[in-house]
């Protein structure tokens, strides 16, 4: 595993503390105060205990010392010391909540700034993002906790060591030297912990994948039909067992060295106690000194051991926190114009000029010199076999990616010179891989135009155009009905009023209505808008869309050629190139790929 330089670790620590202070400076201050109070308490209590014992012994020996004052202070310190851990736990939990909220805000604000889909299609980035989501919530508060723990451990250790130095400098030297192996071993274990975390991270992510697959409602049908439940369960358990073996090896190493250090520490404490008893018997120490020494030896051993362990855990947290920093500080995923041009209302058309595209520098070309013009107010159909590049072209038109070579123009303006958000405000789209949102029916439609999500008339009009209004209106709460079953307990999950599930065809109409929410948009993209519908529903939706497309610039992508024959122009995409272009009648007459595909589909319908 790669280890980071110390200066970089320190910068990460400063960044984590800064995030915690930004989340809640008051809670950070209160948590720090309670931590320091908890560190000072044992030292003060040990001194007061010594004083009380000595005064009691002195009084028993015909002295006149009064132990009432020190005893009262000891009781007060005991009360405070007893309360401090509870306050510290409360402030720790408050800090965890505040940091989680702040980290979530930062990381998802950053994610929303990504212009293209490049990072969302990068497995390495998605892996880092999952780690960042966890690290952002936990690492900052863990680092603050470690920082407070380090200071507290130093305060306790210095306090007790100062006390011991008055009694026996030799004992202090022996105690400090005995801590050296503890420090070295704890740091070694900390490094191994980080290494084990790195090694088991892929195993844990695969385990999570298999767990999700086994319990995923969308996968339940295939798992039961193909009998793959045991297959996925065994793979999940194999990854679990391998991860456990790594952790078990680390735990055994920690047990071995921890046990030896514990025995050595107990031997040192026993030797110190033996010396103290003999010194007290000879009159060199008081009984109170003996009690102080016992408390000091135990306190220093505990504080130093906890101190080193805290540093090791903080180091591990910072290693994970690196993923959070990398995501939040990542550069823009696309070059944006310094002075972007406005995306005016479309008046001429959209031109694709010699566009080449591939998803990675060493990947295959998906588009190879595509030239296509979509005139204003016309409908252009795009057909082609699977893998021809149709959906990729849609991504480029929405500027989810930039062409590797070539340009796309909006009324003659290269869309790279237009602010992406301005361009997208001019576009309405229905994607082939549409989303199922666990929201109400009205919200599922309304988010297609977030500025008008509360406009019930507009939502209803979009539903009417998609032919889903009657279905939605008939739900238990109409447009306010939740289209999900995931937010409720076992007790009420059978109650339809708590949420309903739609069929695949109904969901496709919801997605279509979402895309039709943008009534004033200049350019409409319909990517397989009827792929999940039965023939009757397909005919109904196609006729509705044909009426809606009137005078609108539209790109219609479909495998069902019967619904595209009335398009003004039809382009055939083959192997990343436009191989044919014309009207339906022209392409049929040319006898090319389009004619063959159309005849094949028509023959299939005739035979059926």
N, C-alpha and C positions, 0 to 999 in steps of 0.2 A: 504494500500500500504506500502511496505517496504521502510524505509528511511535509507539512507546510513550514516555511521559515518562521522563526519566533516573531519577527516584526509583523508578519501577515496575521498570525494568530492574535497578536495584540490589537491589530486594527479590527479584526472580526469581533473581539471582545468589546472594544469601544463602540462598535456599531450596534451590537446586541444591547448594551447598556443604554445607548442613546434611544433605541426603539422602545425599551421598557420605560424610560423617563418620559418619552413622548406619549406613551400610552396612559401613564398615570404617575406624574411626579410625586404627588402626595402619598400614594401607596408605597412607592419606592422608598421615600423618606421614612415613613412609619415602619416599614419592614426592616429597614436598616437599623433604626433605633431599637426595635425589639430584639434584633439579633445582637446588638452590642450590649444591651441590658442582660441578655442571657449569658453573654461571655463574662461580664464583670461579676455577675451574681455568685458563681461558685467561689471565686477568689475572696470576695468580701465575706461570704458565709464561712469560709474556712478560717479567716482571721478572727471573726467574731466568735466562732466555736472555740478556737484556741484561747481567746481572752476569757470567755465564760468559764471554761474548764480550769484555767489557771487561777481565777479568782475563787472558784469553789474550793479548789485544793488549798489555796492560801488561807481561806476562812477556816477550813477544817484544821489547819495548822496554827490556829490562834491568831491568824491575820485579821485585818479589818476591811479587806476589799469587798466592795459591793458589786454583785454581778447583775443587778437589776437592769441597768442601762444597756450594757452589751446584749443582755438576753432579749430585751425589748426590740433592739435593732435587729437581732438575729431572727426573731419571729417575723418582723416586718419584711426583712429580706427574703425569708422563706415564702411569705405570702406572695410577694412580687414575683419571685422565681417560679412559683407554681402557676401563676397566671400568664407569665410571658409566653410559654410555648403555645398556649391557645390563641393568644393574639397574633403570634407569629404565623401560625397555621392559617388563621383568617386572612391576614394580609397577603400571605403567599397565594391563597386561592383567588383573592381579589386581583392580585397582580397577574396571575395566569389568565383570568378572564379578560382583563384589560389588554394584555399583550396579544392574546388570540384575536380579539376584535381588531386591534390596530394592524396586526400582521395580515389578517385576512383582507382588510381594506387596502393595504399597500399592494399585496400580491395580485389581487383581482383587479385593482385599478390598472396595474401594469399590464395584465393580460388583455384587458379591454383596449389597450393602446396598440396592440399588435394589429397591423393593417392587413397582412396577408395570412394565408393558412399554412405557410411554410413551417413554422414552429409546431403547429398542431399536427402536422403530418410527419414530424421528426421523432422517431421512437426515443432517441437519446434525450431530447428536450422534455418529452412527456415523462420520462423516467425521473429526470431532475426536478420537474415540476411537482411530482408526487412527493418526493423527498422534501422539497421546499415548503410544501403546504404543512407538513408535520413539523419541520424545523422552525418555521416562523412562529408557530404557536408555542413551542416548548423551549427552544434554545435561549431566547432573551431572558425569560424569568429564571431559567436554570443558571445562566451566567450571573445574574444579579444575586441569586441565592448562593452561588458559589463564592462570589465576591464578598458577600456579607459573612459567609462561613469562614473564608480565609482570614478576614480581619478579626472575626470573633475568635478563631483558633489562635491567632497570634497574640491577641489581648490576653486570653486565658493562659497560654503558655508563658508569655513574658511575666505575667503576674505571679504565677506559681514558681517560675525559675528564679525570679528576684527573691522570693521568700526563701527558697531552698539555699540560695547563695549565702544568705545570712547565717544559716545553720551549718552548711557543709559545702564549701566550694568543690571538694572532691566528688561529692554525690552529684552535683550539677553536671560536672564534666562527664561522669559515667552515664548519667541519664541522657545527655545530649548525644554522646557517642552511640548509645544504644538505639537512638532514633535513626541513625544513618541507614542501617539495613532496611528499616521500615520505609524510609523515603525512597530508596532505590527500588525496592521490590514493588511498592505501590505504583511508581511511575512505569516500571516494566509491565505491570499488569494493566495499567491504563493504556499503554501502547498496544498491548495485545487485545484489549477490549475493542479499541478502534479498528484493529485489523479484522477481528471477528465480525464486527458490525458490517464492515465493508464486504466481507466474504458471504455473509448470510443475507445481505440485502436482496440480491436477485432471487434467492430461494424463497424469501418471504413474499416477494412480489408475485412469484409464480403461484405460491400457495394461495395468496389472495385471489388471483385470477381463477384458480380451480374452485375455490369456495364460492365465488360470485357466480360462476357458471352453474354449479350444482343447485344453487338457490335462486337462479334467475328465472322469472316466470316465462320470459320469451324463449328460453332454452328448454323449458320443462317438457314440451311436446317431443322434441327430437331425442332428448335424453331417455325418455320412457319408451319411445318407439324403437330406438336403436340399442337400448339397453346399455348406455355408456356411463351410467351413474357410478358403477363400481370402478370403471376405468379411470374416470376423473378423480374419484375418491382416493384410489391407490396412488395416483400421481401426487395428489395433494399431501398425502401422508408420507410419501417418499421424501418430498422436499422438507416437510416438517421434521422428519427423523434426521435428515442430514444437517439441518440447521441446529437441531438439538444436540447433535454430536459435537459440533464446533463449540457450542455454548457449554456443554458438559465438560469438555477438555479444559476450557478456561476456568470453570468453576472448581474443578479438581486441583488445578494449579494454585488457584487462590486459597483453597482449603489447606493444601499442603504448606504453603509458605505462611499463610495466616495462622495456622496452628503452631508452627515453629516460633513465629514472632510472639504469639500469645504466651507460650511457655517461657520464652526468654524474658518477656516483660514481667510475667509473674515472678520469675526467679529474681529479677532485679528489685522488684517491689519487696519480695521477701527479705532480700539482703539488706535493703534500706531499713525495713522495719526492725530487723534484728539489730542493726547498728544503733537505731534510734532507741530501742528498749535498753540496750546496754548503756548508752549515753545518759539516758534518763535515770537509770539505776545508779550511775556514778555521779549524778547531780549536774551533768553538763547540759541537759535539756530538761524542760518542764514537761509535765503530762500534756499540756496544751500544745507544746512543740511537737510532740509525737503525733498527736491528732492532725496537726497542720502538715507534717511531713507525709503522713499517709494520704491525705487529701491531695497534696501537691504532686506526689509521684503518680497517683492514679489520674489526676487531672491533666498533667502534661502528656502522659502516654495516650490518653483518650483524645486530647486536643490535636496532637501531632498526627496521629493515625487518621483522625477525621479530616484534618487539614490536607493531607496528601491525597486521600481518597476524593475529597471535594475538588481539588485541582485536576485530578485525572478525569473526573466526570465532566467538569467544565470544558476540558480539552476535547472530549468526545462530542459534547454538545456543539462546540465551535466548528468541529469538522463537518457536522451535518448542517450547521447554520450557513456554511459556505454555499450550499445549494440555494438557499433562500436569497442570499446576497447576489448570486449570479443571475437569478431570475429577475429580481427587482431592479438590478443595475444593468440589465441587458440592453444593448443598443437597439435602435429601431430596426425592424425586420425589412424595411424597404427605404429607398432614398426618396424623401419627400421634397417637393419644390420649395425653394426659399420664398417665392412670391407666387402662390398657386393662382391659377386662372379660375374664373367662375364657370360652373357647368350650366350654361344657359339652356332654356327650353330647346329641345331637339327640333331642328327645322329642315335639315338636309338629310342626314342619315349617319349611320355608323359604318366605318370602313376598317376592315382587317387587312393589313398590308404585309404580305410575306412573313407571316408569324411562324416562328419555330419555338418549340418548348420541350424541355425535359425537366423532371423533378430533381435531378441531381447532376453534378458535372460528369459523373461517370455512368449515368443511367441512359436508357434508350430514348430516342426521340419519340415523343408522343404526337407532336404536331410537326409537320415538315413543309414549311412554306405555304401556309394557308392564306388564300386571298378570297375575301368575301365582302360584298357590300349589302347592307340592309337599309334600303331607302326609307325615308320618313313616311309614316302612315301605312306601311306595307307589312304583310306577314310573310316571313321567310321560314320555310320548313327545313329542318336539318335531320337527315337520316343517315344511318350507317350501322354496321355490325358492332357487336360489343367490342370495346377496346379500340374503336376507331378514333377516339379523341373528342367525342361530343361533349361530355361533361367537363373535360379539361378546358375546352373552348369557353364554356359558360363561366368557369372560374376566372379566366382571363378577362372576359367582358365585365365582370363585377370587380375586377382588380383584386381578386383573392391571391393571384400570382401576377408577376410581370412576365412578358414574353422573354425568352432567352435571346431571341433575335426577332427583329421586326417590330411593328407598331400597331396600335389600335387607336382610331381617331373618332372623336365625337364632334360632328359638324366641323371636321377638319383640324381639330385640336387633339394632339396626343394626350390620351387620358392620364399619362404620367405627369402632365403639367397641371392636372386638376386635383384638388384635395380629394382624397378617397371618400370621405364622408359626404362631400357635395355630390360626387358622381353617384353614390349609392342612393342618395335621396331622390334621384331621378329614375330609379329602377325598381320595378316590382318583379318578384320571382316566386316560382313554385319549383322547389328542387326535388329531384328524384328520391334522394335520401332525406325526406322531410322529418321533422322532429315531432315527438310526442311529449308535450309539456304537462307536468302534473299540476295543472292550473284549472280554473273554471273554463267552461266552454267559451264564454264571452272573451276571457283573457287569451285563450288559445288562438282565437281569431284576431282580437284587437292588437296583439303585439306585432302584427304585420305592419302597423303604422302607429308607433308608440305615442305619437303626439295626439292621436285621436282614439286612444284605447277606451276612454270614457264616453265616446260618442256612440250611444246605443243605436241610433238610426244607421250610422255608417257600418257598424258591426252587423246589423241585421241585413243591410243591403248586400254586403259581401257574402253572407251566408245564403241569401237568396240566389245570388249569381252562381254559387257553388252547389246549389240544390240540397243544402243541408239544414235550411231554416226550420222546416217542419220537424225534423228529428230532434234538433236542439230544443225547440220550443216545447216538445213533448217530454223532455227530461224532468225528473222530480222537482228541480228548482229552475227549469228553463236554462237561460244563458248563465245563471249563477251556479249551475251544477258542476261539481268538481269532477274532472275526467281523470280520476286516479283512485286507487285503493290502497295506497301505501302509507297514508297518514293516520290510520286508525288502529285501534286495538282489536284483539280477538273478539271482544264482547260485542262490538258494533259493526264488524266488517260485513255482516250479512244484510245490514240495513241499506237499501238502495239510496236512501237520502244522504248517506255519508259520502257518496261518490259512485260513479258508474264507469264501466269500461265500454268503449265503442268497438265495432268491428273494424277490420283493416280498410274496407272500402269507405266507411264513415270517417275514419281518421284521415284518409286521403282527401275527402271533401273538406274537412276542417282545414287541412293544410292549404288546399286550393283557395278557400275563403280567406285565409291569412294572407296569401299572396295578392288577392284581389282587394284587400283593404286600401291599398295605395291608389286611390281613384285618379289622382291628377298626374301620375307618373308618366314619363315620356316613353319608356321602354319596358316592355313586358317580356319576361323570359319564362317559358313553360317547358320544364324538363320532365317528360313522361307524366303529364298531369292525370292520365286516365289508366295508368298501368295496372292498378289494383282493383279496377271496377269490372263488373259483369257487362255483357254487351248492351243491355238495356240502359244501365247507368252510364256507360261510356257514351252512348248516343245522346243521352240527355245532357251530360256535361259538355260534350263536344259542341252541341248546338248552342248552349249557353255561352261557351267561350267564343264561338264564332261571332255571336252578337256583340259580346264585350270587346272583341278585338277590332271592331269597325273603327277606322280612322286612328288606330293605335299602332305604333311600331312594335312588332312582336317577333320573337324568335321562338318557334315551336319545335321541340325535339320529341320524337316519338318513334317507336318501332311499329306502331299500328298505322300503316300507310293510308288506310281509308279515311282517317281523321285529318290527313294533311293534304289531301288532293286539291282542296280549294285554296291553298296558300298561293300568294302572288308569285313566289319563287320557291323552288326546292333545291337544296344543295345536298349532294351525296358526299359524305366524308368516308374516305377509304385510306387506311394506312397513314393517317395523319395528314391527308391532302384532300382538297375538293376535287373529286374526280368527275363529277357531273353537276350541271347547273341549268335550271330551266323551269318551265311550268310542268304540271303533271302530264298534260298531253304531249308536250315536247319530249319529256323524258321517256314516256311510253313509246313514242314514235322512234326514238333513237335506239331502242333495244339494248340498253346498257344494264348496269347493275340494278338501277332503280326498277326498270321494267321487269327484270327477273324476280326481284324481291316482291314486287306487287303481284305478279302472276302467281308466285308461290303462295302468298297469303290468300289471294282470291281462290285459288284451287283448293286450299285447305278449308275455306268456308263452304265452298260448293260441295266438297266431299262430305263435310260434317252435316 
